[in-house]
Every structure is written in structure tokens, then in C-alpha cells.
């Protein structure tokens, strides 16, 4: 049973970090409420979400602006904005790839701009880890208070 819960969390975390509209937070909270180990939940969610973002990075790396802009339905204005931000901040943007709504696009842009993969992947991992740790500990705190 435990493997199914963690596998489901991994899949949900992976999918939510791609361009598919999906949220992993509710599943993470549910798995924690079911009594799963906090550290294990954080690790599984972080790895799944990180790998999903790295697949978006890879999509950008092998893609081109015009096709991705059409596919994701991003305006020329937004494309220029994301391009400018990526040029200005580079791999450091990996720290905010977890942000809903823009994180997936940032991951794709990081790939399009060919930011250094090792540095970028570390920044993405760190951002995701902090996000899930905060959600997990807030959930645990709420459980303990009730």
C-alpha cells in the first residue's frame, strides 16, 4: 500500500511539473494525512517534480522559439519578456520554476536559452525541495494542532 501512495505522489508530482495542468499539492497533503513518512514524501515529491521540470527544460533545449510559442500559445510580447528574463538571470531562474502558472514556461525558456544544465538542474531541485518541505511541514503543523 505504501508503494502505491508514493508512486501516485511521484506521478502526480511529475505531471504537475510539465505543461499539463495538474496539481500535486493535494496529493502530497493526502499522503501525509494517511501517515506516510514526512521525509520520504518530500523526497518522492521533489524528485518527481524535478524530473518533470527537467523534461520541460529538455523540450526547450531541443525545440525552437516559434514552435514552442505556438504550441504553448504564448504571445510574442510574453515570449520577449521570458527571453529577456532568462538572459538576465540565467540558471538562477531555476529557483522559481515551482511557481504555478509560469514555472513550466520558465523551465522551457531555460532549455531554449541553453542555460548550463548542471547549474540549472541544481537550482530547480533546490527550489522544488524548499517548496515541498514548506508544504509538508505546514501540513504536519496543522495535523498536530488538531
Secondary structure, DSSP 8 states (H G I E B T S, - for coil): -HHHHHHHHHHHHHHHTSSS----HHHHHHHHHTT--HHHHHHHHHHHHHHHHHHHHHHHHHS-HHHHHHHHT--HHHHHHHHHHHHHHGGGGGGGTTSTTTHHHHHHHHHHTT--HHHHHHHHHHHHHHHHHHHHHHHHHHHHH-
